[in-house]
Structures are given as C-alpha cells and as structure tokens.
Amino acid sequence: MFKTSTKALVETASAVTADITDSVRRDGRRADESPAGGGRESVKRRTATLVRVAGMVATAIALGSLFGGVLTESRTAGASAAAAPRLDLETALSGFGRGGGTAETVAKLQAELRSAPSDPDRLASLGLAYQIRWRETGDAGFLPRSERALRRALAERPNDATATLGLGNLALTRHDFRHALALGRRAHRLMPYNDRPYGVMGDALLELGRYEEAFRAFDRMNALEPTVASYARVAYGRELLGDLPGAVAAMRLAVRAAAGAREPTAWALVELGELELQRGRPTVAKRAFRTALVLMPGYVSAEEQLARIDVAQGRLRAAIERIRRASEAVPLPQLVTLYADVLARAGRTEEARAQAGTARAIDRLLASGGIDTDLESVVFDADHRRDVDTLVARARAARAARPSIHGDDALAWALARTGRCGEARSWSERSLRLGTRDPILAFHRAYVEHCLGNAGAARAWARRAVATNPGFSVRWAALARRLAA
C-alpha cells in the first residue's frame, strides 16, 4: 500500500507543475437558437475580472471542493457526535476513488438509520455517500438510492441546504441541467453567502449554453472563497475560450490548493495533464498522469490518458492492457469506447465490436439510473455510422436539451456523417464561436469542409486539430493528418 507524507505530496505536485506556463484569462457568452456567431466584448470584460480575482488570491489558497473529482474534509456541521462522520457536498463530489472507505461509511449509515430512520443528517450523508459509490464503481443503481435518501432528508427538514445541493449535483450527474439550475438557485436562497451553490448553478448554465451567466456565477464563487472548485472552473472557462496557457495557470492553482490530499491532487494533475496534451506537450502531460498514479494507484482517469499517449506513440499493446484494466475497474462508457477504438486500431475487429456493444449496454444501464446520455450516444453513433435513420432527429433533441457548443458540435457531426454537410457547416461554425481550441471540434469542421469540397479550409482546420494535439483521437487522428497534408 502506498504511503507518503503531506510534505512529500506537496513537493511532488510542485515538481510536476514547476514548468507549466503562467498566464490567465476566461469567460463566455450566451447561446441563441440560430446558428450564427457573435461578439466577444462581454466575454473579455468578465475575463478581466477573473484575472484580477485569481491574481489577488494566488497566495491565499484554501483546500476546497471540486465538482467531478475531489475528496475533501467536511466544512458542514450538523452530525451528532455518535454518528459516522457527516459527508458534505464537497465529499460527495469526489472523483473515482479506491472506494473501501466509502463502502464502510454507507454500511455504518444504513445501520444507524435502522434505529433512527428519520434522522435528516444521516439521510443526507447517505444520499451523498451513494453518489460517491456511483463514481467509484460506475454502478448507476446507486443514483436512485441517492435520490430516495436525499428526498427523505428534505421531507424531514425541507430547508436542508446540503440535501438540496446533493439533489442539484445528482441532477448534473443525470444531465438534467434545467432541474440542476433550479436546485442550485434554491440552495443559494438557503445559503446566500456560501460559494457552493454557485458551482451547481454555473455548471448547469454552461451546459445550457448560457456562458455569460455561468461565468458570472463562477466569478462570484471565486470571490466568495477561492478553492480547488473555483480554480478548476476558471481553468475550464479559459479552455472554452481557447486560452490554454491561462487554463494551465488556473489548474496549477487547483493543484496547489489540493496539495496534501491524495485524491484531489491526483484529480487536478490529470486535468492539468489533459490541458498540456492540448498544448502539444505530451512529456509534461505524461509526468502529471504518472504522478497522479503514484498518489492514487489504479486511478482510472490517469490510466485513460496514458493509454491515449501510448496509442499516439505507437505502443498499442501497452495501451490495450492499460485501458483494459481501467475499463474493468470502472466500466464507464468513455473507457469502454476507448478500449473498443484501440482494439480496432490494432486490427482486433471482433473484440472491438464486442466492446462497442458493451458500451451501448452500459449506456442503457446508465439510462435506467436516470442518466441522460443522449448527446454522447449521438456522437458515438455518428462516429460509427450507426442508427443513421434516426441520428439527426436524436441529435436535434439532444442539442435542445443541452444547447451548448458541444450540443452544436454533436448536431453538426450527425449531419455531416449522414451526408448533410451544408447544414452541418453552420452548426460547426457555431460550436467554435467561443474560440475553443478543442481538436475534436476543429477536426469535425475539417471533415465538413472536406465533404463540401473546400480543400483549403479542410486542410487549415485539420492542421489546427493536429497542431493542438497530434493524438487527439484514436479513431480520427490519422484521417486528420491526411487532411492536414
């Protein structure tokens, strides 16, 4: 079992982040329904505000929460002394941990609730613990259990802010972003001076394509309490705006904020490494991923990214073994899909087809847990040209539910892959309106231009995708290189 001291963790994280660039910026703008671009002056103004806030707090970093990946100590009071340690929202928002501790906490809370079935603190903690178990295991059956426990907590104490936020995070997990926004706003009314509701509201607003409102929420969140959560959201905002050096600078702050806690540091290092891959710095990225695995052996997010690097560098056998372990440990669709793509790249067609079928089966299981995977399924089916008769209709419905740049891109990709490239072009343009340097978005635009016979534009967009990250996709990077040539 790996052991290390807090000092060693800090030194390790510092060594990894020492050579990352220091630049800052961010923000976005609201989406309209028509596929047309727009100005970025309001984006720039909000970016300047965030730059000032980040500069003021860079030397005063507190350990905090992070949606999608951090296990932190609780800042919420209310558990009785005899109860299991209360799990607050930050803990519930943890990433893919190693899990044994959470399972024991669930068992303890369940036992305590048998003798005190109406205790709202224990009910809320159990609901949040179930969300952690979902992240640790990929078992969507934990999500309905989480909802039942949190709703029971609210039945006992209708104004419980922690249970309300827990339901908000559950709605985010299920991709029910309008409901998540409503719950975040309710939580804000219950705790108006707390930073955490702004995270739930901002995350929902992002997925609804309301970028300026989302960044205002993150701006306020960061001003109230600069934490791992707020720095990570700043990083994502800058990434959306195409400012990769600025995104790296913000994620460096997140790494430092997480130092001393293994899982949050590992999560932030993986995010940092992904940004470095987008900047074309695989050596720096690899160091971040490997350090994450030292901190958290078997951490599937790090294994996934190292497998992608293995593929890009021609080590298919190593990539297959690595992603096989990760997908078996936590069978999430993106891991199983990557496994299928790597197998196909290695010429193991039947095995690849079996894994693709497994990914679709996992999507159905996630749907049974209330998770809407329509947008991801559209992209997967467009990649593989599956269910093409219904593909565009499903893409339009998915984009209506998530009218973000990624919803625009999914619709563009579905149209392009079904030969409707004229329609696809306007939606592809729209998906790039923030200046995002995501190589997938650039490749999809290159594909559309090639389909329309615009060789020069196809070459330019393909070169942009390849320059950003030569190994951006197991399935599409080779085609991008051919178009770029």
N, C-alpha and C positions, 0 to 999 in steps of 0.2 A: 504494500500500500504506500502511495506517495506521501511523503511528509515534507513540509517546508515551513519556514518562519515567515512572519509578516515582512520582516526586513528583506528577506530573500525574494519574496514576491514583488515588492516594490522595485528592487534592483533589477529583477528580470524584466518587468514591464518597462522600466526606464531604458534598459539596453535595447529593447525592441523598438521603442518609439523615438530613440535619440536621433535617428537620421530621417525622420519624417518631416516634410516641409511645413512651415508655419505661415499660413495665410487664412483669411477668414471672410465669410460672406453668406448671404442667403435670403430667400423668400419666394413668393409665387403669386399667382393671380387666379381669379375665379373663372371657372369654365362656363361658356354659353352652350346652347344646344347646337348651333350651326357650326360646321367645321371650318372656322376661319380663325386666323391668328389675332394678335392684339399687342398693345404696347406693354412696356415693362417698367415704366417710371415708378408706379406704386410699389412694384417688386423691389426696385433699387432703394426706395426710401425705407422700406421695412428691413431690408438687408443692412442698411447703415445702422439702424437701431440695434439689431442683433450683434453687429460687430462691436458696438460700444459696450453692450452688456457683457459680452464674452470677455472683452478686454478688462473690464472692471473686476470680474470675478475669477480671472485665471489663476490668481494666487490664493484664492479662498474657496477651495473645492471641498464639498462635503460628500460623504458616501450617501448615495440615494438610490432611487428605483429606476427601472428601465423596462418599458413595455417590450415583451418578446425576448428578454434574456437576462434578468438579473435576480439573484437570490440575495436579499439584504436583511439586515436586522430590522425588527419592527420599530416603528415610531408611533404605533397606535396603542393607547391604553385601553383598559376595559376588561381584560381577562381576570378571572378570580385567581387567587394565589394557588389554589389546588389544581387548577386546570392545566392542560397541556399549553405550552407557550402559544399565545394568540398569533395567528398568521395574518398579517395585514396585507394590504393590496400590493405593496412592493414585492413581498414574498410570493404572492400568487402570480405575479407577472414574471416569474423566473423562466429561464430557458430550459434546455434539455439537460437536466441534471442526471446524476447517477442513481438517485431515487430511493435507496433504502430508508433514509431518514423520514421522507415524506410518507411512505407506506406505514411506518410505525406511528407517525402522528395521526394519520387517518384512523388507524385501528384504535388508538387511545381516545380520540374524539368520539368515535362511534360508541365505544364502551361507556364513556361519560354521559352521552346523550341518552343511553338506555335508562339511566337513573334520573336524568334531568332533561326530558325531551323538548322542553320549551325554552331552553337557555339560548337567547339570541346571539351571545358572544360565541358560544361553541358552534352553533349552527352556521354563523358567518364564517368562522375559521374552517369548518369542514367544507363549506362550499368553495372556499378559496383553495384549500388543500387538494380538492378534486381537480381543480384547474391545473395545479402543478403536476398531478399524476397524469393528466392528459398529455402535458408537454414532455413528461419523462418517458411515457410508454407509447404515445400515438394512439391510444385506445379511446375512441370517441365516445364510448359508453360512459366515461367519467363526466362528460359535459351535461347530460340531462340530470345526473345526480347533483352536480354543482348547482344547477338552476333550482332544483327542488329545495336544497338546503338553504340557499340564499333567499328564496321566496318565503320559506318558513321563518327565517330570521326577520324578514320585513313584516310578516304577519304578526310577530310578537312585538316588534319595535319598528313601526312604519317609517321613522325618520333615521334609521341606521345608515350613516353615510358609507361605512365600509361595505355593507351588503349592497348598497346601491351602486357603488363603484365596481364591486365584483360583478354585478349583473351587466354593467357597462362594458367591462372587459370581456365578459362572455359574449356579448353581442358583437364586439370587434372580432373575437375569435371565429364566430359564426358568419362573419362578413355581413351582418345586419347593421349597416353603418348608420342608417337613419335612426334606428332604435338606440344605438350606442350614443349618438349625439344627444338624444332626448334624455337618456340616463345620465350622461355627463353633465348636462345642464342642471338636472335635478340635484346631482351631487354637489355642484357648485353652489346652488342655493342653500344646501345644508351646511356647507363648509366654505364660505366665500373667500376666505383668506388662505386656503390651502392650495398648493400647487398641483396636486394630483388630478383633480377634475379637468384641468386644462389639457392634460395629456390625453385623456379619453376623448374630450371634445375635439382637440386638434387632429388626432389620428382619424377620427370619423370624418371630419371636414376634408382632410386630404383625399380620402377615398371617394368622397362625393365631388371632387374636383373644385372645391371652394378654397383655393390655395391662399388667397389673401387673408381670409378669416382664420384658416388653420395656422398661418404663421403669426397672426396676432395672438392667438391662443398660446402658441409656444413662446412668443416673446414675453407674454405675461407670466407664464410658467417659470421661465428662466429668471425673470426679475424677482419673483417671489422666493425662489430657492434654487440656485444653480446646483444641479445634481447630475449624476450619470444620465438620468432620463432626459433632462433638458438639453444637455450637450449632444446626446445621440440624435435628438430631434433636429437640433441645429445642423448637425452633420448631414442628416438626410435631406433637409431643406436645401442646403448648398449643393448636394449631389443632384437634386432635381433641377437646380438652376445651372448645372454644368460646371460649377466651381469645385473641381475635385481637390485642388490644394487646400481650399478653405474647408471642405468636408473632412479632409485628413486632420487639419489643425483642430477642429472641433472634436473629432473622435479621439485624438490624443488626450484632450481634456477628460473625456469619458474614461479612458484607460487609467489616467491618474486618479480620477475620482473613485474608481473601483478598486484601486490597489489595496491589498491586504485581505481581499475576499476572493477565493479562487474562482467561483463560477462567474461573477460579474466581470472579473478581469479577463477570463477566457472568452466570454461573450464579446466584450469590447475589442479584444485583439482580433477575433475573427472578422468583425465588422471593419476594423482598420485594414486588415489584410485584403478584404474584398475591394475596398477603395483603392488600395495600392495596385491590385490587379488591373483595375480600370485605368490606372495611370501608366500601365505598361511596366510595372516594377515587380516582376514575379519573385525575385530573390528576396526583396524586403517582405513581400506578402508571405512567402513560404516561411520565413523566420517567425512572423507573427502567428501563423497557423500552428507551427511546431511548438512554440512556446505555450499556446493555448492547450495543446495536448499534454505538455509537461504538467501544467496546472490541473487539468481535468482529463486524465487518460480515457480514451474512447469517446471524447466529445465529438458528436456526430457532425456538427457544423464545420468543425476544423477538418475532419476526415473528408467531408464532401468537397471542400475547396482544394485540399491537397490532391484528391483524385482528379479534379479538373486540371490542375497543373501537370499531373502525371500524363494525362492524355495529350495535353498541348505539347509536351516534351517527348512524346512517343513511347512512354512507358505504359503500354496498355495492360500488360499482365499485372503490374503493381496497382494500376488504377482499378482494375476489376476486383482484385482482392480487397482493396481498401473500401470501395463503395459497397461491396457485398456485406462486409462487416457492419458498416453504418446502417444500411437498409434493413438488415436483420435485427439490429439493436433497437432502432426506432423506425418502424415501417411507414414513413410518410411518403406521400405521392411524389414529391420532388426528388427524394432519394431513390425511390424505385424507378422513376422515369430516367434519372441519370444512369442508373445501373443498366437499364434496357438500352440506352443510347450507346454506352461504352461497349456493351456486348455486340451491338450491331456494328460498331466501328471496327471491332476485332473480327468480324465475319462470322460470329456465332449467332446466326439468324434465328434459329428456333428458340434458343434460350432468350434472346432479346424479345421475341414475340410473346413468350410466356411472361416475362417481367412486365411488358406493356399491359398485358391482360391483368396482371396483379395490380398495377397502378390504377386501372379503371375500377377494379373491385374495391380498392381502398377508398376511392372517391365515393363509391356507393355507401360504404360503411361510414364515412365522414358525413354524408348526407343524412344518414339515419341518426347521427348525433346532432343534427341541426346545422351543420356547416355548409354554407353555400359555396361550392367550388366551381360555379358555372364559368367564370372568367378563365380560370386556369384550365378547365376542361376544354374550352373553346380553343385556346392556344395549342393544347396538346393534340386535339383532333385536327386542327389546321396543319400542324407540323407533320402529322402522319396521313393527312388527307382521309380522315375517317368521318363517316356520317355527313358527307358533304351536302346531302339534300336538305338537311336542317341546320347546317353550320352557320349560315349568315343570320338566320332568324334567331338562333340561340345567342349569337354574338351581339345582336342588337339588344336583346333582352338583358344580357349580362352587362352591356355598356350602360343601359338605362339605370340599372341598379348601382353601378359604380362608374359614374361619369367622370373619371379621372383620365390622365394621359395614358394610363395603362388600359383603361377601357377603350379609349380611342384606338390604341395600337392593336388591341385584340380584334376589334371590328375591322380595321384596315387589313390585318393579316388574314382573317377569314375571307374577306372579299378578294384579296389577292390570290389566295390559294384555290379559290373557286373560279378564277379567271376574270373577275370583275375589277380589273386593275384601275380603270378610270375612276370608279367610285372609291377605290381603296386609297388613291393618292391624296384626296382632300383630308381623309381621316388620318393618314400617316403624317401629313403636314401638321395637323392639329396635335398629334401626340408629341411632336417635337417643339411645341410653341414656347416652352419654358427654357429652351436651350439645353435640355438634358443630354448628357453625353453617354447614355446607356448604349452599348454597342448593339444590343438586340434591336432597339428602335431604329438605329442607323441602318442595320442590315435589312430590316423589313422595308425601309424606304428604298434601299438599293434594289431589292427584289422587285418592288413595284415599278421603279423606273426602268429596270431591265425588261419587265413584262410589257411596258409601254413602248419599248424600242428606243428609250433615251439612254444611249450607251454612255455618254459623258457623265450624266447625272448619276447613273448607276455606279460608274467607276468611282466617282467622288464620294458617294455615301458608303460604298464598300470599303474604300480606303480609310474613311473615318472610323468605321467599325473595327477594322483590323488594327489601325494605329492605336485605338483606345485599349484594346485587349486582343492580341492575336488568337488566343484560345478561348474566346468569349462563349463559344457553344460547341459541344461535342458534335452535334448534328450539322451545324451550319457554318462553322468557321472555314472549312475547306472551300465551300462554294463562295464565301465572301472573299477569300484570297483570289479565287479565279476571276471573280467580277472586278476586283481591285486591279488585277493585272491588265 
